[in-house]
Amino acid sequence: DAIDRLNDQMRQNGRALEFGVDKVLDRTVVTVKNSETGKVVRQVPDETVLRVAHHLEEVKGLFQDDRI
């Protein structure tokens, strides 16, 4: 809900910023877009970093032993 309000505020102020939450990592993601084209100019954290983090989450389960 807070992210929706923040995104609304950014749009009202003419800012090309978009806030979201990565559901796998439960981490905030900020996207900067070109206001004319809508193309992503920058994302924090970077898409590559998010992909690596997602893979680490998947692999983490392989190292856990449910019998312990």
Secondary structure, DSSP 8 states (H G I E B T S, - for coil): -HHHHHHHHHHHTT--EEEEEETTTTEEEEEEE-TTT--EEEEES-HHHHHHHHHHHHHHHHH--TT-
